[in-house]
Amino acid sequence: MELRGLKSFHYSIFPHLYSRSLLTPSEIAALAEGDEFMFGSYEVQIQNPVDEPNAKQASGKPANTTLQPVQPPAAKISGIRSLKRPFSMVSSGESNPTNRHFVSPCGKIEKHDDWVIDEEEGNIGAGYVEGRIAHRLRPHQKEGIAFLYSRLKNECGGAILADEMGLGKSIQTIATCLALLKNKSLKIDKILIVVPSSLVDNWISEFRKWFPYGKFPAEAIRKVSDLRRHLSYLITPFIVCSYDMVLRYARHLFAIGFDVLICDEAHRLKNSNSKIRIMLENMNIQRRVLLTGTPLQNELAELYSLLDFAAPGKFGTPAEFMTLVEQGDCNELLDEIMLRRGANVNSKSLPPKHEYILYCRPSNLQMKLMEALCEDMFADPLTTILHLRTVANHPSLFLQKSLEIESKPKLREIIVEASKAKQAFTQNSGKLMVLGSLMEAFAQAKERVIVFSNFTQTLDMLESFCQNLAYEVLRLDGAVATKDRQKVIKQFNESKYYNTVLLVSTKTGGTGLNLIGASRLVLFDLDWNPANDLQAMARIWREGQMKTCHIYRLLLTGTIDEKILQRQIKKTGLHTIFDPEAQSAECKFRDEDLMEIFELSGDAESNTHRLLECDCGGDGTTIEEREDEDELEEEQEDIDDEEEKENENENEELDGDREDHEPEKDGNEEAHGNGDETTQDGTPKVSMGELNAWRHYSPESPAFPLFLRSAGFDPEIPPESLTFAMHYTSTF
């Protein structure tokens, strides 16, 4: 490179480049070894100044000027090598002006030793991750990279990375693929990353975080012109595109010839007959990685489908897979293909998380409408279920369905009465009253908040409601263009106005998004699939969150909302197949009980708590704490007995009393032991380790005001419609 005045000329490597350096002559004269400046879009670091004769001799074009690859020294490798050959800054001409190896500039980042994942073996070279990336990885991420690399170094290798949300599946995948690209013996050049359309920008942002300087290794394909541009030069190793783009341009993508396929939110591929699944299989990419925080959502057949896509044929037919599961021989095979870790592995990086289930009393109008719907159901039961869920959010959402109401005289009568009563809008919904109390408390605490719902109409209603509370409202749902979603997320995370609420559609914004700008999240309604709610809750409790997180589920007491919660609990029993620790959370819901969806019990504090047959009294104590108290009481009784035994006059009387009472006590224990599956009134008993580990609070308990304060409510103004609450704290 020759610096002359305000212009820079680069001869030896990039003769086509010509740029103004924006340096004055005095600044050029002051340059020394190690100094850095911008040359066009490149960041230049001075390796060694040379005198003019040698520079001109080096910049000439002798007969032999081909570039010879120079192996950089260990622990000094930086950036990505070219897909065709490594770059060198040393010419093979007669002069060697520096006689030193070039080291790519990396800003102010310190140099660190490369991390060797896999030693050289036979014809396969060693696998390593660059030091500048490796030193920032957490232990569980290094474990994940080693697992993925061990699978993908084989030509037909496949794996499922099923870590819970927020553990860094993206960087584990990127680092693994970089190691594969650098190992030239594997002959891997092109990697296709397929993601939901809402996450394309997230992945590009992740790449930019790790590659702030130099050549950018990834390209996003958002439209056909992007694809044509890439096909024109084919030098970018990573291609990021949406599932929709794969459906549209599968033939063009197939022509590129990818070596590795990465599928984010891979539970979308659970249907083996879906178009996107068939398209991806037809691309014939042998190495496959599936990323999902919820590998099992509804049934084991879905898990088998994902396993068979990642490693075709390894688990046999669906029937053979079910046999393996029933015989308990599946876990060893799963460990070879799938790696799953919980949030506890990242305990030092995550703040405490508080989860609340808030049971809200239905308004009179809600109960009347639900009773009428259950008595005079629509021809399709699913339609009735949808209407019940709508009424549970707010009656006004159901009243908008005038055509359906016309065919139901009783419903029309209720609506006419409601219009005459002119009751306040908020008071017509128990959940909206509780949400209002929460929003007022959040405003006082200067906390931003996120509210999720499954229904667009509900989000519309909540938008108007929050605006009336003087909140700045942002929306993230299907109506927001994909290209604008990242802007909304950035605006929310960086907002300086604390009274900001982000209204999110569970289906649109429940996966992959980073919403750590808030530490309060409300699920206004639950999803039948617990995985969707778990995905939504993980938007705030993840890497980078600095505040204690509070997550609220709102349920309408004694209605379909509680049935959805109970159904979610039943589904969690499926996860014991790959999470042995979950076996302690045994579920005893019966399918017959969950089918009683059209039964209402709005006068109960909590139907779920009643089915648990918990004897806590709503005072917030857990089973373990009550057992400890019982042990202390028994110890005290033993001490008292010892003292009484010292009195010889009362000793015989005490022994007699004890003999009289012990048989009766044993009989009672046997009677209770036979009633594990039902409550005393014959109704089914629900038992789940997780819910029993939660603290249960009743408004009748003296501990309730303390709960309100810890949950963020104003204890001086308790929410009138709150009938019961459950609280669980996650700390490690």
Legacy VTK file of the C-alpha trace (Angstrom):
# vtk DataFile Version 3.0
C-alpha trace
ASCII
DATASET POLYDATA
POINTS 732 float
0.000 0.000 0.000
1.249 3.468 -0.875
-0.065 6.485 0.995
0.282 9.695 -1.022
-1.443 12.907 0.093
-5.153 12.335 0.517
-5.171 9.228 -1.670
-4.281 5.613 -0.957
-3.118 3.095 -3.543
-2.998 -0.642 -2.823
-0.940 -2.610 -5.355
0.099 -6.055 -4.213
-3.144 -7.823 -3.249
-6.139 -5.726 -4.280
-5.016 -3.746 -7.359
-8.628 -2.858 -8.175
-9.081 -0.895 -4.956
-8.651 2.856 -4.984
-9.820 4.987 -2.094
-9.295 8.229 -0.270
-7.742 7.519 3.107
-9.032 10.756 4.625
-5.574 11.247 6.169
-3.622 14.495 5.952
0.102 14.419 5.021
1.051 15.116 8.639
-1.134 12.240 9.836
0.418 9.926 7.248
3.898 10.926 8.401
2.963 10.131 11.991
1.797 6.564 11.221
3.769 3.856 12.990
3.696 0.088 13.292
0.449 -1.094 14.874
-1.563 2.034 13.994
-4.984 1.500 12.422
-7.112 3.484 9.960
-9.984 2.929 7.527
-9.279 2.175 3.845
-12.639 2.222 2.071
-14.667 -0.434 3.880
-11.512 -2.136 5.216
-9.799 -1.545 8.533
-6.047 -1.370 7.941
-3.333 -2.067 10.482
0.254 -0.965 9.767
2.497 -4.033 9.950
5.825 -2.459 8.968
6.607 0.744 7.016
8.992 0.226 4.066
11.081 2.692 2.069
9.913 3.876 -1.345
12.325 1.826 -3.553
11.387 -1.475 -1.905
7.703 -0.580 -1.990
7.809 0.184 -5.713
9.754 -2.984 -6.401
7.139 -4.984 -4.502
4.310 -3.193 -6.257
5.678 -3.963 -9.692
4.412 -6.893 -11.691
7.261 -9.303 -12.375
6.688 -12.528 -14.273
6.146 -14.588 -11.158
3.637 -12.774 -8.943
1.305 -15.586 -7.933
0.361 -15.651 -4.293
1.601 -18.550 -2.234
-0.441 -19.594 0.811
1.332 -18.970 4.064
0.251 -20.929 7.123
-0.432 -18.420 9.930
1.060 -19.221 13.316
-1.114 -21.058 15.832
-3.365 -18.967 18.044
-3.177 -16.067 15.597
-5.883 -17.183 13.171
-8.699 -14.698 12.803
-11.680 -14.287 10.523
-12.877 -16.783 7.894
-10.688 -18.346 5.259
-11.803 -18.063 1.641
-13.844 -20.990 0.410
-11.294 -21.550 -2.364
-7.912 -20.697 -0.807
-6.548 -18.828 2.222
-5.495 -15.218 1.752
-1.824 -14.289 2.164
-0.215 -10.891 2.401
3.195 -12.125 1.155
4.004 -11.968 -2.576
6.177 -14.549 -4.270
8.006 -11.814 -6.218
11.703 -11.134 -5.914
11.229 -8.811 -2.957
9.669 -9.549 0.356
9.196 -6.077 1.853
8.068 -7.169 5.304
9.065 -10.816 5.610
6.326 -11.071 8.241
2.990 -12.838 8.369
-0.110 -10.716 8.149
-2.519 -10.795 11.090
-6.084 -9.663 10.416
-7.026 -6.690 12.587
-9.658 -7.378 15.167
-10.243 -3.956 16.662
-9.335 -3.761 20.314
-10.112 -7.427 21.037
-7.331 -9.218 22.850
-5.771 -12.295 21.321
-6.668 -15.630 22.878
-5.590 -19.188 22.186
-7.758 -21.203 19.835
-9.883 -23.866 21.470
-9.254 -27.307 20.006
-12.501 -29.268 19.812
-11.231 -32.388 18.106
-7.661 -33.608 17.616
-6.364 -34.559 14.191
-7.206 -38.160 13.359
-6.163 -39.944 10.172
-7.142 -37.927 7.127
-9.397 -35.626 9.167
-7.749 -32.471 10.418
-8.155 -30.995 13.868
-11.249 -28.987 14.678
-10.906 -25.707 16.522
-12.784 -22.516 17.415
-10.993 -19.185 17.107
-9.727 -17.777 20.365
-11.592 -14.495 19.934
-14.862 -16.466 20.022
-13.860 -19.305 22.328
-12.880 -17.096 25.256
-16.414 -15.651 25.376
-18.197 -19.007 25.401
-19.752 -20.415 28.549
-18.985 -23.986 29.657
-22.360 -25.358 28.559
-21.914 -23.719 25.144
-18.522 -25.370 24.688
-20.126 -28.681 25.598
-22.805 -28.085 22.974
-20.241 -27.164 20.299
-18.215 -30.298 21.009
-21.394 -32.401 20.747
-22.477 -30.848 17.440
-18.990 -31.084 15.950
-18.671 -34.761 16.875
-21.910 -35.437 15.008
-21.334 -33.235 11.962
-17.770 -34.237 11.175
-19.296 -37.471 9.891
-20.623 -37.155 6.347
-24.197 -38.178 7.226
-24.190 -36.768 10.732
-27.271 -35.205 12.269
-28.122 -33.731 15.652
-30.838 -31.971 17.623
-29.800 -29.176 19.972
-32.813 -28.960 22.277
-31.576 -26.583 24.974
-34.177 -24.540 26.771
-34.666 -21.016 25.506
-31.978 -18.448 26.245
-28.928 -20.736 26.447
-27.303 -19.567 23.214
-28.213 -22.166 20.610
-27.337 -19.658 17.861
-23.710 -19.067 18.847
-23.189 -22.772 19.518
-24.338 -23.459 15.975
-22.291 -20.651 14.399
-19.094 -21.649 16.224
-19.553 -25.299 15.236
-20.056 -24.403 11.580
-16.995 -22.136 11.587
-14.931 -25.034 12.898
-16.307 -27.250 10.124
-15.484 -24.629 7.477
-11.911 -24.270 8.741
-11.312 -28.015 8.639
-10.570 -28.307 4.919
-10.341 -32.089 5.127
-14.126 -32.174 5.621
-14.699 -30.247 2.355
-17.551 -28.154 3.781
-18.090 -24.866 1.950
-21.752 -23.827 2.141
-24.200 -23.783 5.055
-27.938 -23.097 4.813
-29.709 -21.718 7.902
-33.514 -21.890 7.646
-35.478 -19.912 10.240
-38.951 -18.404 10.752
-39.293 -15.159 8.809
-39.404 -13.141 12.038
-35.937 -14.426 13.019
-33.934 -13.714 9.859
-32.772 -10.348 11.215
-32.011 -11.939 14.597
-29.578 -14.363 13.000
-27.884 -11.642 10.946
-27.551 -9.583 14.145
-25.979 -12.583 15.868
-23.396 -12.866 13.099
-22.645 -9.135 13.297
-22.060 -9.441 17.027
-19.283 -11.970 16.432
-17.950 -10.456 13.188
-17.873 -6.678 13.708
-14.807 -6.293 11.458
-13.544 -7.685 8.201
-15.381 -9.888 5.745
-18.946 -10.673 6.823
-19.641 -14.420 6.466
-23.460 -14.464 6.244
-26.050 -13.238 3.788
-29.806 -12.988 4.278
-32.102 -14.051 1.437
-35.303 -12.042 1.805
-36.327 -11.698 -1.846
-35.493 -13.166 -5.220
-32.989 -10.390 -6.049
-30.930 -11.401 -2.992
-30.850 -14.948 -4.296
-29.790 -13.846 -7.796
-27.017 -11.699 -6.335
-25.707 -14.589 -4.288
-25.824 -16.955 -7.267
-23.660 -14.479 -9.189
-20.610 -14.894 -6.970
-21.212 -17.708 -4.445
-18.528 -16.657 -1.954
-20.534 -16.241 1.278
-20.416 -19.455 3.339
-23.601 -18.844 5.377
-27.015 -18.259 3.820
-29.907 -17.317 6.145
-33.429 -17.552 4.744
-36.968 -18.177 5.948
-39.033 -21.326 5.569
-41.252 -19.405 3.134
-38.274 -18.615 0.902
-37.350 -22.299 0.821
-40.851 -23.153 -0.383
-40.667 -20.519 -3.115
-37.116 -21.030 -4.360
-36.162 -24.570 -3.365
-34.932 -25.334 -6.901
-32.515 -22.385 -6.909
-31.248 -23.196 -3.421
-30.734 -26.813 -4.433
-28.521 -25.646 -7.305
-26.115 -23.971 -4.852
-25.225 -27.298 -3.273
-25.196 -26.876 0.505
-23.141 -29.103 2.775
-24.880 -28.416 6.115
-28.534 -27.642 6.900
-29.489 -25.753 10.079
-33.213 -25.540 10.953
-34.152 -23.109 13.728
-37.456 -23.564 15.586
-37.359 -27.040 14.093
-40.589 -28.168 15.742
-42.162 -26.719 12.581
-40.947 -29.876 10.847
-42.815 -32.269 13.145
-45.340 -33.081 10.394
-43.518 -35.504 8.095
-45.984 -34.779 5.282
-45.676 -30.988 5.323
-44.468 -29.248 2.160
-41.509 -27.582 3.841
-40.354 -30.898 5.319
-40.519 -32.594 1.913
-38.720 -29.677 0.220
-35.850 -29.777 2.698
-35.516 -33.545 2.407
-35.381 -33.272 -1.392
-32.455 -30.848 -1.137
-30.424 -33.901 -0.089
-28.229 -32.120 2.453
-26.599 -34.910 4.453
-25.474 -33.008 7.550
-28.468 -31.639 9.492
-28.891 -29.758 12.766
-32.292 -29.073 14.309
-32.598 -26.285 16.892
-35.636 -26.234 19.155
-36.370 -25.454 22.767
-39.500 -27.635 22.639
-38.704 -30.933 20.878
-41.809 -32.575 22.336
-45.052 -30.612 22.325
-48.059 -32.900 22.049
-47.199 -36.537 21.403
-44.275 -38.899 20.935
-44.956 -39.218 17.215
-43.803 -35.610 16.811
-40.515 -36.339 18.571
-39.970 -39.369 16.343
-40.564 -37.208 13.271
-37.809 -34.767 14.296
-35.392 -37.565 15.170
-36.008 -39.269 11.838
-35.332 -36.016 9.970
-32.064 -35.395 11.823
-30.855 -39.002 11.550
-32.933 -40.879 8.942
-33.500 -44.533 9.783
-31.635 -44.554 13.101
-34.809 -44.997 15.165
-36.548 -47.410 12.794
-40.247 -47.146 12.065
-42.699 -45.243 14.304
-43.880 -48.561 15.756
-40.311 -49.640 16.519
-39.623 -46.277 18.157
-42.686 -46.631 20.406
-41.482 -50.104 21.393
-38.090 -48.658 22.359
-39.824 -46.037 24.495
-42.071 -48.575 26.228
-39.107 -50.839 26.986
-37.011 -47.942 28.279
-34.281 -48.510 25.679
-34.641 -45.161 23.966
-32.539 -42.864 26.141
-29.136 -44.142 25.004
-30.043 -43.595 21.358
-31.452 -40.171 22.182
-28.201 -39.162 23.873
-26.340 -39.863 20.626
-28.574 -37.544 18.594
-30.049 -34.978 20.972
-28.549 -32.687 23.595
-30.885 -30.898 25.982
-29.939 -28.714 28.957
-32.149 -26.710 31.266
-31.769 -23.098 32.342
-29.967 -24.251 35.494
-26.735 -24.765 33.510
-26.614 -21.004 33.000
-27.487 -20.180 36.585
-24.712 -17.633 37.111
-25.903 -15.562 34.158
-29.650 -15.541 34.819
-31.473 -13.472 37.435
-34.192 -14.964 39.667
-37.522 -15.659 37.974
-40.909 -15.400 39.694
-43.918 -17.095 38.102
-47.485 -16.392 39.164
-50.794 -18.035 38.320
-53.518 -15.508 39.100
-57.099 -16.783 39.359
-59.587 -14.032 38.488
-63.258 -13.997 39.488
-65.608 -13.935 36.451
-67.949 -10.967 36.169
-71.695 -11.582 36.282
-71.946 -10.971 32.547
-69.156 -13.440 31.811
-70.839 -16.165 33.877
-74.246 -15.572 32.265
-72.806 -15.750 28.764
-70.782 -18.885 29.529
-73.758 -20.647 31.118
-75.888 -19.806 28.081
-73.181 -21.073 25.728
-72.860 -24.367 27.621
-76.628 -24.921 27.800
-77.277 -24.138 24.144
-74.077 -25.179 22.405
-73.329 -24.591 18.770
-73.378 -27.540 16.374
-69.591 -27.677 16.422
-68.212 -28.089 19.981
-64.944 -26.457 18.890
-66.896 -23.311 18.029
-68.367 -23.289 21.524
-64.894 -23.734 23.031
-63.595 -20.784 21.014
-66.522 -18.634 22.181
-65.880 -19.622 25.805
-62.242 -18.550 25.497
-63.332 -15.273 23.909
-65.809 -14.511 26.703
-63.130 -15.378 29.286
-61.017 -12.521 27.909
-63.864 -10.016 27.647
-67.593 -10.305 26.811
-67.358 -7.483 24.285
-65.181 -9.667 22.053
-68.012 -12.188 21.797
-70.719 -9.569 21.383
-69.074 -8.543 18.114
-70.167 -11.856 16.583
-73.708 -10.619 15.904
-74.571 -13.143 13.185
-73.921 -16.115 15.454
-75.751 -14.510 18.365
-78.932 -13.998 16.302
-79.599 -17.753 16.311
-79.453 -17.960 20.133
-82.459 -16.283 21.856
-81.041 -16.643 25.373
-77.787 -15.009 24.355
-79.689 -12.118 22.781
-81.643 -11.643 26.009
-78.453 -11.486 28.072
-76.934 -8.971 25.678
-79.984 -6.710 25.866
-79.841 -6.766 29.682
-76.123 -5.999 29.613
-76.634 -3.006 27.334
-79.202 -1.570 29.748
-76.976 -2.075 32.794
-74.225 0.117 31.287
-71.587 -1.429 33.519
-68.041 -0.109 33.240
-65.981 -1.759 30.495
-63.211 -2.961 32.814
-65.598 -4.437 35.384
-67.098 -6.770 32.772
-63.884 -8.830 32.720
-62.252 -10.334 35.794
-58.912 -10.692 34.018
-58.964 -7.119 32.772
-59.536 -5.854 36.329
-56.488 -7.761 37.592
-54.417 -6.603 34.611
-55.416 -3.013 35.359
-54.121 -3.342 38.925
-50.860 -4.774 37.606
-50.400 -2.064 34.988
-50.909 0.705 37.543
-48.319 -0.912 39.823
-45.858 -1.316 36.924
-46.259 2.354 36.024
-45.421 3.398 39.583
-42.381 1.102 39.572
-41.296 2.434 36.134
-41.294 -1.047 34.642
-41.832 -1.796 30.971
-44.201 -4.720 30.377
-45.022 -7.274 27.675
-48.531 -8.730 27.278
-49.109 -11.866 25.189
-52.411 -13.076 23.734
-53.441 -15.705 21.188
-56.138 -13.489 19.662
-55.794 -10.376 17.507
-59.155 -9.044 18.737
-57.929 -9.316 22.306
-54.770 -7.379 21.409
-56.952 -4.667 19.850
-58.970 -4.442 23.052
-55.819 -4.370 25.200
-54.294 -1.641 23.039
-57.234 0.664 23.731
-57.184 -0.308 27.414
-53.455 0.447 27.838
-53.704 3.748 25.995
-56.374 4.829 28.473
-53.830 4.096 31.214
-51.374 6.536 29.546
-49.092 3.758 28.285
-47.104 4.018 25.078
-48.258 0.964 23.100
-46.206 -1.068 20.613
-47.574 -4.050 18.670
-45.933 -7.192 17.362
-48.371 -9.454 15.539
-49.066 -10.861 12.088
-50.018 -7.424 10.752
-46.469 -6.121 11.311
-44.288 -6.685 8.241
-41.366 -9.026 8.787
-38.847 -6.328 7.846
-40.296 -3.999 10.508
-40.406 -6.439 13.428
-36.783 -5.996 14.406
-37.334 -2.229 14.464
-40.240 -2.675 16.898
-38.131 -4.918 19.130
-35.231 -2.462 19.118
-37.562 0.444 19.852
-39.037 -1.403 22.824
-35.739 -2.660 24.263
-34.132 0.781 23.990
-37.160 2.871 24.943
-36.409 5.547 27.539
-40.113 5.885 28.332
-40.792 3.434 31.141
-44.577 3.418 30.710
-44.269 1.328 27.568
-46.170 -1.879 26.843
-45.479 -4.294 24.009
-48.532 -6.283 22.893
-47.442 -9.528 21.262
-49.240 -12.317 19.445
-48.195 -15.638 20.976
-47.997 -17.219 17.527
-45.995 -14.380 15.938
-43.644 -13.246 18.691
-43.433 -16.255 20.958
-40.300 -17.769 19.446
-36.700 -16.690 19.148
-37.095 -13.003 19.999
-34.950 -11.189 22.559
-37.159 -8.872 24.635
-34.915 -8.258 27.631
-35.948 -4.597 27.672
-38.738 -5.696 30.027
-38.706 -7.767 33.187
-42.510 -8.084 33.517
-44.505 -10.363 31.217
-48.220 -11.187 31.273
-49.923 -14.108 29.507
-53.463 -12.768 29.176
-54.688 -16.135 27.888
-53.088 -19.571 27.764
-52.430 -21.814 24.786
-53.543 -25.439 24.642
-49.945 -26.272 23.780
-47.735 -25.547 26.818
-44.679 -25.244 24.572
-46.044 -22.043 23.044
-46.457 -20.444 26.470
-42.987 -21.572 27.545
-41.523 -20.033 24.406
-43.328 -16.766 25.126
-42.129 -16.660 28.736
-38.529 -17.205 27.632
-38.505 -13.891 25.743
-37.459 -11.979 28.874
-35.728 -14.590 31.056
-32.656 -15.203 28.946
-29.000 -14.299 28.428
-28.452 -10.565 28.912
-31.344 -9.975 31.303
-30.117 -8.077 34.359
-33.343 -7.619 36.321
-35.387 -10.087 38.336
-38.151 -11.373 36.045
-41.849 -11.624 36.925
-44.198 -13.678 34.733
-47.974 -13.674 35.259
-50.551 -16.130 33.903
-54.137 -14.860 34.109
-56.951 -17.428 34.431
-60.694 -16.963 34.845
-61.614 -19.051 37.896
-63.745 -22.150 37.344
-63.922 -21.762 33.563
-62.269 -23.134 30.451
-59.082 -21.254 31.399
-58.475 -23.678 34.258
-59.133 -26.645 31.966
-56.440 -25.363 29.617
-53.983 -25.108 32.524
-54.828 -28.655 33.628
-54.369 -29.893 30.084
-50.954 -28.219 29.941
-49.952 -30.011 33.134
-51.035 -33.340 31.690
-48.923 -32.760 28.590
-45.791 -32.074 30.618
-45.736 -35.766 31.530
-44.503 -36.465 27.998
-41.172 -34.774 28.714
-40.027 -37.541 31.054
-38.735 -39.415 28.010
-35.736 -37.101 27.653
-35.821 -35.326 31.015
-35.521 -37.943 33.777
-35.828 -35.258 36.443
-39.363 -34.567 35.235
-40.477 -38.002 36.447
-41.006 -36.547 39.904
-43.714 -34.334 38.452
-46.225 -37.161 38.124
-49.577 -36.103 36.708
-52.856 -37.726 37.735
-55.338 -35.854 35.598
-57.791 -38.186 33.915
-58.826 -37.635 30.308
-62.468 -37.870 31.371
-61.999 -34.931 33.729
-60.398 -32.781 31.083
-63.328 -33.508 28.795
-65.623 -31.835 31.322
-64.775 -28.594 29.607
-68.288 -27.210 29.645
-68.701 -27.405 33.420
-68.458 -24.087 35.258
-67.639 -23.401 38.904
-67.153 -19.669 39.095
-67.839 -19.556 42.843
-64.677 -21.545 43.685
-61.414 -19.928 44.746
-59.526 -22.217 42.378
-60.796 -25.437 40.854
-57.222 -26.572 40.194
-56.224 -26.101 43.831
-59.307 -28.031 44.941
-58.381 -30.959 42.691
-54.875 -30.952 44.133
-56.476 -31.607 47.541
-53.764 -29.462 49.070
-54.068 -28.808 52.821
-51.998 -25.610 52.831
-54.967 -23.394 53.676
-53.692 -20.823 51.195
-51.007 -19.540 53.582
-48.134 -19.857 51.096
-46.310 -22.757 52.745
-44.994 -25.619 50.625
-45.363 -29.335 51.324
-41.733 -29.550 52.470
-42.195 -26.675 54.897
-45.360 -28.213 56.336
-43.626 -31.574 56.702
-40.760 -29.876 58.545
-43.268 -28.205 60.862
-44.939 -31.560 61.499
-41.574 -33.110 62.357
-40.832 -30.305 64.804
-44.238 -30.772 66.409
-43.649 -34.517 66.700
-40.235 -33.915 68.268
-41.797 -31.516 70.738
-44.483 -34.072 71.538
-41.797 -36.702 72.162
-40.031 -34.325 74.542
-43.281 -33.670 76.345
-43.931 -37.413 76.577
-40.509 -37.975 78.110
-41.199 -35.355 80.729
-44.557 -36.888 81.522
-43.063 -40.352 81.803
-40.945 -39.100 84.679
-44.148 -38.732 86.601
-44.784 -42.316 87.717
-48.331 -41.601 88.748
-49.330 -40.629 85.145
-47.173 -43.109 83.245
-49.694 -45.975 83.052
-52.502 -43.631 82.041
-50.419 -42.183 79.204
-49.440 -45.662 77.934
-53.064 -46.724 77.974
-54.159 -43.700 76.010
-51.452 -44.312 73.460
-52.484 -47.945 72.931
-56.100 -46.917 72.533
-55.351 -44.341 69.885
-52.670 -46.042 67.786
-54.909 -48.655 66.088
-57.415 -45.967 65.140
-54.592 -43.862 63.688
-53.316 -46.762 61.552
-56.798 -47.420 60.268
-57.200 -43.807 59.204
-53.874 -43.943 57.405
-54.983 -47.009 55.448
-58.235 -45.329 54.542
-56.422 -42.286 53.237
-53.907 -44.479 51.431
-56.669 -46.055 49.335
-57.911 -42.679 48.172
-54.912 -41.453 46.258
-56.780 -41.032 42.996
-59.890 -39.265 44.293
-60.749 -36.528 46.745
-63.014 -37.057 49.719
-66.068 -36.050 47.693
-65.239 -38.573 44.954
-63.916 -36.087 42.400
-60.605 -36.866 40.696
-57.453 -35.876 42.493
-54.786 -33.969 40.609
-51.216 -34.399 41.715
-48.208 -32.834 40.077
-44.827 -32.304 41.655
-44.406 -28.899 40.053
-47.700 -27.386 41.261
-47.206 -28.865 44.701
-43.861 -27.077 44.840
-45.586 -23.745 44.240
-46.786 -21.525 47.059
-50.569 -21.184 47.225
-52.235 -18.017 48.493
-55.855 -17.382 49.430
-57.297 -13.884 50.031
-58.557 -15.272 53.351
-55.003 -15.928 54.568
-53.058 -13.351 56.642
-50.135 -14.012 54.271
-52.032 -12.649 51.258
-50.958 -8.972 51.641
-47.310 -10.083 51.736
-47.861 -12.017 48.526
-49.449 -8.994 46.850
-46.445 -6.864 47.723
-43.935 -9.441 46.432
-45.930 -9.881 43.199
-45.853 -6.160 42.485
-49.415 -5.244 43.474
-50.232 -2.326 45.711
-51.291 -4.107 48.956
-53.265 -1.030 49.982
-55.495 -1.460 46.915
-55.857 -5.235 46.456
-57.483 -6.406 43.192
-61.073 -7.265 44.075
-61.443 -9.959 41.426
-58.375 -11.978 42.477
-59.707 -15.208 44.053
-56.487 -17.240 44.421
-52.818 -17.185 43.454
-49.878 -19.543 43.025
-46.237 -18.443 43.127
-43.008 -20.184 42.183
-39.458 -18.808 42.320
-36.664 -20.135 40.110
-33.238 -19.558 41.617
-30.164 -21.746 41.274
LINES 1 733
732 0 1 2 3 4 5 6 7 8 9 10 11 12 13 14 15 16 17 18 19 20 21 22 23 24 25 26 27 28 29 30 31 32 33 34 35 36 37 38 39 40 41 42 43 44 45 46 47 48 49 50 51 52 53 54 55 56 57 58 59 60 61 62 63 64 65 66 67 68 69 70 71 72 73 74 75 76 77 78 79 80 81 82 83 84 85 86 87 88 89 90 91 92 93 94 95 96 97 98 99 100 101 102 103 104 105 106 107 108 109 110 111 112 113 114 115 116 117 118 119 120 121 122 123 124 125 126 127 128 129 130 131 132 133 134 135 136 137 138 139 140 141 142 143 144 145 146 147 148 149 150 151 152 153 154 155 156 157 158 159 160 161 162 163 164 165 166 167 168 169 170 171 172 173 174 175 176 177 178 179 180 181 182 183 184 185 186 187 188 189 190 191 192 193 194 195 196 197 198 199 200 201 202 203 204 205 206 207 208 209 210 211 212 213 214 215 216 217 218 219 220 221 222 223 224 225 226 227 228 229 230 231 232 233 234 235 236 237 238 239 240 241 242 243 244 245 246 247 248 249 250 251 252 253 254 255 256 257 258 259 260 261 262 263 264 265 266 267 268 269 270 271 272 273 274 275 276 277 278 279 280 281 282 283 284 285 286 287 288 289 290 291 292 293 294 295 296 297 298 299 300 301 302 303 304 305 306 307 308 309 310 311 312 313 314 315 316 317 318 319 320 321 322 323 324 325 326 327 328 329 330 331 332 333 334 335 336 337 338 339 340 341 342 343 344 345 346 347 348 349 350 351 352 353 354 355 356 357 358 359 360 361 362 363 364 365 366 367 368 369 370 371 372 373 374 375 376 377 378 379 380 381 382 383 384 385 386 387 388 389 390 391 392 393 394 395 396 397 398 399 400 401 402 403 404 405 406 407 408 409 410 411 412 413 414 415 416 417 418 419 420 421 422 423 424 425 426 427 428 429 430 431 432 433 434 435 436 437 438 439 440 441 442 443 444 445 446 447 448 449 450 451 452 453 454 455 456 457 458 459 460 461 462 463 464 465 466 467 468 469 470 471 472 473 474 475 476 477 478 479 480 481 482 483 484 485 486 487 488 489 490 491 492 493 494 495 496 497 498 499 500 501 502 503 504 505 506 507 508 509 510 511 512 513 514 515 516 517 518 519 520 521 522 523 524 525 526 527 528 529 530 531 532 533 534 535 536 537 538 539 540 541 542 543 544 545 546 547 548 549 550 551 552 553 554 555 556 557 558 559 560 561 562 563 564 565 566 567 568 569 570 571 572 573 574 575 576 577 578 579 580 581 582 583 584 585 586 587 588 589 590 591 592 593 594 595 596 597 598 599 600 601 602 603 604 605 606 607 608 609 610 611 612 613 614 615 616 617 618 619 620 621 622 623 624 625 626 627 628 629 630 631 632 633 634 635 636 637 638 639 640 641 642 643 644 645 646 647 648 649 650 651 652 653 654 655 656 657 658 659 660 661 662 663 664 665 666 667 668 669 670 671 672 673 674 675 676 677 678 679 680 681 682 683 684 685 686 687 688 689 690 691 692 693 694 695 696 697 698 699 700 701 702 703 704 705 706 707 708 709 710 711 712 713 714 715 716 717 718 719 720 721 722 723 724 725 726 727 728 729 730 731
